[in-house]
Amino acid sequence: MRAAIRTGLLGTTVSFTKDQPYPLPDTAELKPNELLIKVKSAAINPVDYKLPRFIGGKGVGFDVSGIVERVCPTDDKSDFHVGDSVFGRVGIGLSSGALADYAIVSIDKIAKKPEWLSFDEAASIGVAYLTGIHAFKLGNVKEGSSVLVIGASGGCGLAGIQLAVAMKARVVGICSGKNFEFVRARSGIEQAENNNLELVDYTDEKAMSQFKINSVGKFDCIYDTQQQEVATEKTMCHPWRNC
């Protein structure tokens, strides 16, 4: 089958092949709580190409959507059936990732796809939105919280904007001015209420300078999707954060 796999001495090179073995031979059985799905769509995240093979396994990709092809014959308590449309995440360390014709998934990492959600849209949810949910849990975000999203027009940033809006937080996003309308249109806020979302153009030195002055201690949670360093106690207590 077609698949993206990790190759090379360190397993950090991503290669595409048409000869990857089928993840489940016809004579083999699925383990309890496993499903075989025919992949319809998959999403690519930075973690997909950054993980080496000894951590991520040979297969590439986590976010997936598709149609259930086979179920475990001994798992009579499963809510999933052949033909179901599903979306979710492929487990780590498997020989076949999301970027393949077929993938094995665990039932605790997928859900049935709503009809109103396309396969492409469903596949884009996993990593970006789970990252935001974990960050906001850590940041104790709740209704009325002040949330700053840095990198608001990127994948994780836009997911963060939508999640914070859904949680009824007060949201400020930082991105380039050319992406303002893109973010507003996908923020989850109705057009008439778009004034509730504040956006700051980081390419405008004057606007950023004023924003930095006015934002000291202003935010309950800062979701920085652009920071390359691991968060530490020092960086967690950002000057803009109320801590």
C-alpha positions in Angstrom: 0.0 0.0 0.0 1.0 3.6 -0.2 2.5 5.1 2.9 5.0 7.7 4.4 7.6 6.0 6.5 10.7 7.0 8.5 13.9 5.8 6.9 17.6 6.5 7.2 20.2 5.7 9.8 18.6 7.7 12.5 15.1 7.2 11.3 14.5 11.0 10.8 14.1 10.9 7.0 10.5 10.7 5.7 10.1 8.7 2.5 7.1 7.8 0.4 6.6 4.3 -0.8 4.0 2.3 -2.7 5.2 -1.0 -1.3 4.5 -0.7 2.5 3.0 -4.0 3.8 -0.6 -3.9 4.7 -0.9 -3.3 8.4 -3.0 -6.3 9.0 -2.7 -9.5 6.9 -5.9 -11.3 6.0 -5.0 -14.2 8.3 -4.3 -11.9 11.3 -6.8 -10.7 13.8 -7.1 -7.3 15.4 -6.5 -7.0 19.1 -9.4 -6.1 21.4 -10.2 -2.4 21.2 -8.5 -2.0 17.8 -10.0 -1.1 14.4 -8.6 -1.2 10.9 -9.6 1.9 8.9 -9.3 2.9 5.3 -7.8 6.3 5.4 -9.7 9.1 3.7 -7.7 12.1 5.0 -4.7 12.8 7.2 -3.1 15.9 8.6 0.6 16.8 8.9 2.0 18.4 12.1 5.6 19.4 12.9 5.8 16.5 15.4 5.3 14.1 12.5 8.6 14.8 10.9 10.5 15.7 14.1 10.1 12.4 15.9 12.8 9.8 15.2 11.8 6.3 14.4 12.8 4.9 17.8 10.1 7.1 19.4 7.5 7.5 16.7 7.8 4.1 15.0 8.1 3.5 11.3 4.8 5.0 10.3 4.3 8.8 9.9 1.3 10.8 11.0 -1.2 10.9 13.9 -4.3 12.8 12.7 -6.6 10.7 10.6 -10.1 10.2 9.3 -11.5 7.3 7.4 -14.0 4.4 7.2 -13.9 1.3 9.4 -12.7 -1.6 7.4 -12.4 -4.3 10.0 -13.2 -4.7 13.7 -12.0 -7.2 16.3 -14.4 -10.2 16.0 -14.1 -10.9 19.8 -15.0 -7.3 20.8 -18.8 -7.4 21.0 -19.0 -4.3 23.3 -17.6 -1.9 20.7 -19.8 0.9 19.4 -17.9 0.8 16.1 -19.0 -1.2 13.0 -17.7 -1.8 9.5 -18.6 1.2 7.3 -18.6 3.8 10.1 -17.0 7.1 9.3 -14.5 8.0 12.1 -11.7 10.5 13.0 -9.1 10.7 15.6 -5.5 9.7 16.2 -3.2 6.8 15.2 -1.2 5.5 18.2 2.6 6.1 18.5 5.1 3.5 17.6 3.1 1.6 14.9 4.4 0.4 11.6 1.6 2.3 9.8 0.8 6.0 10.6 -2.0 8.2 9.4 -0.2 8.9 6.1 -1.1 5.6 4.6 -3.9 3.8 2.7 -4.8 1.9 5.8 -4.1 2.4 9.6 -4.8 0.5 12.8 -6.4 2.7 15.5 -7.5 2.2 19.1 -11.1 2.8 19.9 -10.2 5.1 22.8 -8.4 7.5 20.4 -11.2 7.9 17.8 -14.8 9.0 17.5 -17.6 8.7 15.0 -17.5 11.5 12.5 -20.5 13.8 12.4 -22.1 14.0 8.9 -21.7 17.8 8.8 -17.9 17.5 9.2 -15.9 16.6 6.1 -13.1 14.0 6.2 -10.6 16.7 5.6 -11.9 18.9 8.4 -12.2 15.9 10.8 -8.5 14.9 10.1 -7.3 18.4 11.0 -8.6 18.4 14.5 -6.4 16.0 16.5 -3.0 17.3 17.5 -3.7 21.0 17.1 -6.9 21.0 19.2 -5.7 18.5 21.8 -2.6 20.7 22.3 -4.8 23.7 22.9 -7.1 21.8 25.3 -4.2 20.6 27.4 -2.6 24.1 27.4 -5.9 25.7 28.6 -6.4 23.1 31.3 -2.9 23.9 32.5 -3.6 27.6 32.3 -6.9 27.1 34.2 -8.9 28.9 31.4 -12.6 29.4 32.2 -15.4 31.7 31.3 -14.2 35.3 31.6 -10.5 34.5 31.5 -8.1 36.7 29.5 -6.3 34.6 27.0 -3.5 35.7 24.7 -2.7 33.5 21.6 0.6 34.2 20.0 0.8 32.9 16.4 -3.0 33.2 16.0 -3.1 32.4 12.3 -1.2 29.1 12.5 -2.7 25.7 13.0 -2.3 25.5 16.8 -3.0 29.2 17.1 -6.2 29.2 15.2 -7.3 26.1 17.2 -6.5 28.0 20.4 -8.5 31.0 19.3 -11.6 28.8 18.5 -11.2 26.9 21.8 -10.8 30.0 23.9 -13.9 31.6 22.2 -15.9 28.4 22.9 -14.8 28.6 26.5 -16.2 32.2 26.6 -12.8 33.7 27.4 -11.7 37.2 26.4 -9.3 36.6 23.5 -6.4 38.5 22.0 -4.5 37.1 19.1 -1.1 38.1 17.7 -0.4 37.5 14.0 0.4 39.6 10.9 -2.1 42.2 9.8 -2.6 40.4 6.4 -4.1 37.4 8.3 -6.6 39.4 10.4 -9.6 38.6 8.2 -8.5 34.9 7.9 -8.5 34.6 11.7 -11.7 36.5 12.2 -13.5 34.5 9.7 -12.5 31.2 11.4 -12.6 32.4 15.0 -16.0 30.9 15.9 -17.4 34.4 16.5 -20.3 35.6 14.5 -19.5 38.5 12.2 -21.6 40.9 14.2 -19.6 40.1 17.3 -16.1 40.1 15.8 -15.3 43.2 17.8 -15.0 40.9 20.8 -11.8 39.4 19.3 -8.8 41.7 19.5 -6.0 41.1 17.0 -2.5 42.7 17.2 -0.2 43.0 14.1 3.3 42.0 15.2 4.7 43.6 12.0 3.5 47.0 13.2 6.3 48.1 15.5 4.2 51.0 16.9 1.2 48.9 17.6 3.3 46.1 19.2 5.2 48.6 21.4 2.0 50.0 22.7 0.5 46.6 23.2 3.5 45.5 25.3 3.2 48.6 27.5 -0.6 48.1 28.0 -0.5 44.3 28.5 1.7 43.9 31.6 -0.1 41.5 34.0 -3.2 41.6 31.8 -3.6 37.9 30.8 -4.6 34.9 32.8 -3.2 32.5 30.2 -0.6 33.0 27.4 -0.7 30.4 24.7 2.5 30.8 22.7 2.5 28.6 19.6 5.7 30.2 18.2 8.0 29.7 21.2 10.8 27.2 20.3 12.0 26.8 23.9 10.6 24.4 26.5 8.5 26.3 29.1 10.3 26.9 32.4 9.2 28.5 35.6 10.7 31.7 34.4 9.0 31.7 31.0 5.7 30.5 32.5 5.5 33.8 34.5 5.6 36.1 31.5 5.4 39.9 32.1 2.0 39.9 30.3 0.6 37.2 32.5 -1.3 37.9 35.7 0.9 35.7 38.0 
